[in-house]
Amino acid sequence: MRRVVIDLRSTSAAFRLPDAAAERMRVEGPSGWDVVVIGEDNDALDGAPHGPGPEALACVAEAEVYFGWGMPAPLFHAAQQLRWVQSALAGTGALLAIPELRDGPCLFTNAAGIYGPPIGEHVLAGVLHLTRALDVADALRAERRWDQAAFGTAASRVREIGELRVLVVGTGGLGAEIGARFAALGAEVTGLRRTPSKGRPPGFTRVSGLDRLDEELRLSDVVVLAAALTDETRNVLDARRLALLPAGAIVANVSRGTLVDEEALIEALVSGRLRGAVLDVFAREPLASESPLWQLRQVVLTPHVSGVSPRRLWDRLTALFVSNWHAYVDGRPLRNLVDKAIGY
């Protein structure tokens, strides 16, 4: 009997497979499969992975399909019959670092776009926190100080979303969801993507190639990094490009920490040239306790949780996997099939 292994019992409560989702996969998946749901904890998301447990290693040996939070190299090497990996993560870096997967015939699909709705709301909430100067309000509250004048200063820079020019770097499923939410509130939204011919998502005024990044940064009040991590996007927002942003601009990063020069960003924030930042990802995770980012009032900082949505997320992940599973059995194209040559 063909075997599928579902290994999603994350040690992180925010991303732990619910029993109802596991049962839905059993019921709605193709018939004739041995469905193994790993019961032991999966620590792939806790910031300090220790490798697969004995149950996963034993069960994956005969697996044709694996669905997990990525897939650690020891587990992949133990799966001698593996033909398809479905990752519950939107990123691809760790898996493509396994030469046998990158260069071999095993299919690899990811969860790109699945996290778009909650991450879009997260970015919008973070930018609103800064444009409505709620960081100023928090500081005044800590001092028990009533000061209306503090909200009219150049430092607080209170603005409406409708007057902002928002640049989204990466207009795939994630970037499209982010841009749509800003556009709905009246912002002028532009985008950059590797292949502009793929089209302009709803709500975007225009979409250009990454070669126009410098020009677009000069026109942007908010820049949101939503692109996949590739050689082209690594450190794409460096010190030189941060300096191109207008004074008072906001930087948001919900993709990968290494898309931005963290030290240069800190310098721009401390100097007051940037209004603030919305950061859910960092160059190293967990973020070191000595990082200055913890102390900067104008930084909305979260521990890589912008995609958390305990109910709706599992509805989308389950639907994606079940749909792909049927497509796999039928020999139809899979959704989110990763192009191993370009990395997403």
C-alpha positions as CSV (number, residue, x, y, z in Angstrom):
1,M,0.0,0.0,0.0
2,R,1.3,3.5,-0.9
3,R,2.2,5.5,2.2
4,V,1.8,9.2,3.0
5,V,3.4,10.6,6.2
6,I,1.9,13.7,7.8
7,D,4.4,15.2,10.3
8,L,3.0,18.5,11.5
9,R,2.7,18.1,15.3
10,S,4.7,21.3,15.9
11,T,6.1,22.1,19.4
12,S,4.8,25.6,18.6
13,A,1.2,25.7,19.7
14,A,0.4,28.3,17.0
15,F,1.4,25.8,14.3
16,R,0.4,22.5,15.8
17,L,-1.7,20.2,13.6
18,P,-5.3,20.0,15.0
19,D,-6.9,16.5,15.2
20,A,-9.7,17.8,13.0
21,A,-7.3,18.7,10.2
22,A,-5.6,15.4,10.4
23,E,-8.9,13.6,10.2
24,R,-10.0,15.7,7.2
25,M,-6.9,14.7,5.3
26,R,-7.6,11.0,6.0
27,V,-11.3,11.3,4.9
28,E,-10.8,13.6,1.9
29,G,-7.6,12.1,0.5
30,P,-7.4,9.5,-2.2
31,S,-8.4,6.0,-1.2
32,G,-6.0,3.1,-1.0
33,W,-3.3,4.9,0.9
34,D,-1.7,4.2,4.3
35,V,-2.0,7.5,6.0
36,V,0.5,7.9,8.9
37,V,0.1,10.9,11.2
38,I,3.2,11.3,13.3
39,G,2.3,11.7,16.9
40,E,5.7,12.8,18.3
41,D,6.5,16.5,18.5
42,N,8.1,18.2,15.5
43,D,10.6,20.9,16.5
44,A,11.2,22.4,13.1
45,L,9.8,25.7,14.0
46,D,11.0,26.2,17.6
47,G,14.3,28.0,16.6
48,A,16.6,25.1,17.7
49,P,15.7,22.0,15.7
50,H,17.3,18.8,17.0
51,G,16.4,16.6,14.1
52,P,13.6,14.0,13.4
53,G,12.4,11.7,16.1
54,P,12.5,7.9,16.0
55,E,8.8,7.6,15.0
56,A,9.2,9.8,12.0
57,L,12.5,8.1,10.9
58,A,10.8,4.7,11.1
59,C,7.6,5.6,9.3
60,V,9.2,7.7,6.5
61,A,11.3,4.7,5.3
62,E,8.4,3.4,3.2
63,A,6.8,6.8,2.5
64,E,6.0,7.9,-1.1
65,V,4.7,11.3,0.1
66,Y,5.7,13.5,3.0
67,F,3.9,16.5,4.4
68,G,5.7,18.5,7.1
69,W,7.3,21.7,8.2
70,G,9.9,21.4,5.5
71,M,11.9,18.2,5.8
72,P,15.2,17.8,7.7
73,A,18.0,16.2,5.7
74,P,18.3,13.0,7.9
75,L,14.6,12.4,7.3
76,F,14.9,12.9,3.5
77,H,17.8,10.5,3.4
78,A,15.9,7.9,5.3
79,A,13.0,8.1,2.8
80,Q,14.3,5.9,0.0
81,Q,10.9,5.6,-1.7
82,L,10.0,9.3,-1.5
83,R,8.5,10.8,-4.7
84,W,6.9,14.1,-3.4
85,V,7.5,16.5,-0.5
86,Q,4.7,18.9,0.4
87,S,6.0,21.6,2.8
88,A,3.7,23.5,5.0
89,L,6.2,26.4,4.8
90,A,6.2,29.1,2.2
91,G,10.0,29.2,2.0
92,T,12.2,26.7,0.2
93,G,15.8,27.4,1.4
94,A,16.4,24.5,3.8
95,L,15.0,21.9,1.6
96,L,16.8,23.1,-1.5
97,A,20.0,22.9,0.5
98,I,19.7,19.1,0.3
99,P,21.6,18.2,-2.9
100,E,19.7,15.0,-3.5
101,L,16.4,16.8,-3.4
102,R,17.6,19.9,-5.4
103,D,19.1,17.8,-8.2
104,G,17.0,14.7,-8.0
105,P,13.5,13.8,-9.4
106,C,11.5,14.2,-6.1
107,L,8.7,16.7,-6.5
108,F,8.7,19.6,-4.1
109,T,5.7,21.8,-3.4
110,N,5.4,24.6,-0.8
111,A,2.6,26.6,0.9
112,A,3.2,29.9,-1.0
113,G,0.1,32.1,-0.7
114,I,-1.5,30.1,2.1
115,Y,-0.2,32.6,4.7
116,G,-1.1,35.7,2.7
117,P,-4.3,36.8,4.5
118,P,-3.0,36.9,8.1
119,I,0.3,38.3,7.0
120,G,-1.4,41.0,5.0
121,E,-3.4,42.0,8.1
122,H,-0.3,41.8,10.2
123,V,1.6,44.3,8.0
124,L,-1.3,46.6,7.8
125,A,-1.8,46.5,11.5
126,G,1.9,47.3,12.1
127,V,2.0,50.2,9.7
128,L,-1.2,51.6,11.2
129,H,0.4,51.3,14.6
130,L,3.1,53.7,13.4
131,T,1.1,56.0,11.2
132,R,-1.4,56.6,14.0
133,A,1.6,57.1,16.4
134,L,0.5,54.4,18.8
135,D,4.1,53.9,19.8
136,V,4.0,57.5,21.0
137,A,0.8,56.7,22.9
138,D,2.4,53.7,24.5
139,A,5.4,55.8,25.7
140,L,3.1,58.5,27.1
141,R,1.0,55.9,28.9
142,A,4.1,54.4,30.5
143,E,4.8,57.9,31.9
144,R,1.2,58.6,32.7
145,R,1.5,61.8,30.7
146,W,-1.3,63.5,28.8
147,D,0.3,65.3,25.8
148,Q,-1.8,66.0,22.7
149,A,1.0,68.1,21.2
150,A,3.2,65.0,20.9
151,F,1.0,63.8,18.1
152,G,1.6,66.8,15.9
153,T,5.3,66.7,15.7
154,A,7.6,65.7,12.8
155,A,8.8,62.8,14.9
156,S,5.3,61.2,15.4
157,R,4.4,61.8,11.7
158,V,0.8,61.0,12.0
159,R,-0.7,60.1,8.6
160,E,-3.6,58.4,6.9
161,I,-3.2,55.2,4.9
162,G,-4.9,56.9,2.0
163,E,-2.0,59.3,1.6
164,L,0.7,56.6,1.5
165,R,2.7,55.3,-1.4
166,V,3.3,51.6,-0.7
167,L,5.9,49.6,-2.5
168,V,5.6,45.8,-2.3
169,V,8.7,43.9,-3.3
170,G,7.5,40.5,-4.4
171,T,3.9,40.4,-5.8
172,G,3.2,36.7,-5.6
173,G,0.5,35.3,-3.4
174,L,1.8,37.0,-0.2
175,G,2.6,40.3,-1.8
176,A,-0.8,40.4,-3.6
177,E,-2.6,40.0,-0.3
178,I,-0.6,42.7,1.4
179,G,-1.1,45.1,-1.5
180,A,-4.8,44.5,-1.7
181,R,-5.3,45.5,1.9
182,F,-3.5,48.8,1.6
183,A,-5.3,49.5,-1.7
184,A,-8.6,48.9,0.0
185,L,-7.8,51.8,2.4
186,G,-6.8,54.1,-0.5
187,A,-3.1,53.8,-0.6
188,E,-1.3,54.0,-3.9
189,V,0.3,50.5,-4.2
190,T,3.1,49.6,-6.6
191,G,4.9,46.3,-6.9
192,L,8.2,44.8,-8.1
193,R,8.6,41.2,-9.2
194,R,11.2,39.1,-11.0
195,T,8.8,38.6,-14.0
196,P,6.5,41.6,-14.5
197,S,4.8,39.8,-17.4
198,K,3.1,37.6,-14.8
199,G,0.7,40.5,-14.3
200,R,-0.5,43.1,-11.9
201,P,-2.5,41.9,-8.9
202,P,-5.8,43.6,-8.1
203,G,-5.3,47.0,-6.3
204,F,-1.8,47.6,-7.7
205,T,-1.2,50.7,-9.8
206,R,1.7,49.2,-11.6
207,V,4.2,46.3,-11.4
208,S,7.8,46.6,-12.6
209,G,10.9,44.5,-12.6
210,L,13.5,44.5,-9.8
211,D,15.7,46.6,-11.9
212,R,13.5,49.6,-11.0
213,L,14.0,49.2,-7.2
214,D,16.1,52.3,-6.7
215,E,13.6,54.5,-8.6
216,E,10.6,53.1,-6.7
217,L,12.2,53.4,-3.3
218,R,12.6,57.2,-3.8
219,L,8.9,57.4,-4.2
220,S,7.8,55.2,-1.4
221,D,6.4,56.0,2.1
222,V,6.3,52.3,3.0
223,V,8.3,49.4,1.5
224,V,7.2,45.9,2.2
225,L,9.6,42.9,1.6
226,A,7.5,39.9,0.5
227,A,9.9,38.3,-2.0
228,A,11.4,34.8,-1.8
229,L,15.0,34.6,-0.6
230,T,17.2,34.1,-3.7
231,D,20.7,35.2,-4.6
232,E,19.0,38.2,-6.3
233,T,17.0,39.3,-3.2
234,R,19.5,38.6,-0.5
235,N,20.4,41.9,1.2
236,V,18.3,43.6,-1.4
237,L,17.6,46.5,1.0
238,D,21.1,47.5,2.0
239,A,22.4,50.7,3.5
240,R,22.6,52.5,0.1
241,R,19.0,51.6,-0.8
242,L,17.7,52.5,2.7
243,A,19.2,55.9,2.2
244,L,17.0,56.3,-1.0
245,L,13.8,56.2,1.0
246,P,12.1,59.5,1.8
247,A,12.6,60.8,5.4
248,G,9.9,59.3,7.6
249,A,9.4,56.1,5.6
250,I,8.5,52.8,7.1
251,V,10.1,49.4,6.3
252,A,8.2,46.1,6.8
253,N,9.8,42.7,6.4
254,V,7.7,39.5,6.6
255,S,9.6,37.3,4.2
256,R,13.2,36.5,5.3
257,G,15.4,38.5,7.6
258,T,18.4,38.4,5.2
259,L,16.5,40.5,2.6
260,V,17.5,43.6,4.6
261,D,20.8,44.8,6.1
262,E,19.8,44.7,9.7
263,E,22.6,46.8,11.0
264,A,22.0,49.5,8.4
265,L,18.3,49.4,9.2
266,I,19.0,49.9,12.9
267,E,21.3,52.9,12.1
268,A,18.5,54.5,10.0
269,L,16.0,54.0,12.8
270,V,18.2,55.3,15.6
271,S,19.1,58.4,13.5
272,G,15.4,59.2,13.2
273,R,15.5,59.3,9.4
274,L,13.0,56.4,9.1
275,R,9.7,56.6,11.0
276,G,9.8,53.0,12.0
277,A,9.8,49.3,11.0
278,V,7.5,46.3,11.1
279,L,9.6,43.2,11.5
280,D,8.5,39.6,11.9
281,V,11.7,38.0,10.5
282,F,15.3,38.5,11.4
283,A,18.8,37.7,10.1
284,R,19.2,35.2,13.0
285,E,16.3,33.6,14.8
286,P,15.6,33.7,17.6
287,L,16.6,37.4,17.7
288,A,19.5,37.8,20.1
289,S,18.6,39.4,23.4
290,E,21.3,42.0,22.9
291,S,19.9,43.3,19.6
292,P,19.1,47.0,19.7
293,L,15.8,46.2,17.9
294,W,14.3,45.1,21.2
295,Q,14.7,48.6,22.6
296,L,13.5,50.7,19.7
297,R,10.1,52.1,20.4
298,Q,9.4,52.7,16.7
299,V,9.9,49.0,15.8
300,V,6.8,46.7,15.8
301,L,8.6,43.4,16.5
302,T,7.1,39.9,16.5
303,P,8.8,36.4,16.7
304,H,8.0,35.2,13.1
305,V,4.3,34.8,13.8
306,S,2.7,37.0,11.2
307,G,1.2,33.9,9.5
308,V,-0.6,32.7,12.7
309,S,-4.3,32.1,12.1
310,P,-5.2,28.9,14.1
311,R,-8.5,28.2,12.3
312,R,-8.4,29.6,8.8
313,L,-4.8,28.6,8.2
314,W,-5.4,24.9,8.7
315,D,-8.5,25.1,6.4
316,R,-6.2,26.5,3.7
317,L,-3.3,24.1,4.3
318,T,-5.5,21.1,4.4
319,A,-7.3,22.1,1.2
320,L,-4.0,22.7,-0.5
321,F,-2.6,19.3,0.4
322,V,-5.7,17.3,-0.3
323,S,-6.1,19.0,-3.7
324,N,-2.4,18.4,-4.5
325,W,-2.6,14.8,-3.3
326,H,-5.5,14.0,-5.7
327,A,-3.6,15.8,-8.5
328,Y,-0.5,13.7,-7.8
329,V,-2.5,10.5,-8.0
330,D,-4.2,11.6,-11.2
331,G,-1.0,12.8,-12.8
332,R,-2.1,16.4,-13.0
333,P,0.1,19.5,-12.3
334,L,0.6,20.3,-8.7
335,R,-0.1,23.7,-7.2
336,N,3.0,25.5,-5.8
337,L,5.4,23.2,-7.5
338,V,8.8,24.7,-6.8
339,D,11.2,25.5,-9.6
340,K,14.4,24.1,-8.1
341,A,16.5,26.1,-10.5
342,I,15.3,29.5,-9.3
343,G,14.4,28.6,-5.8
344,Y,10.7,29.1,-5.6
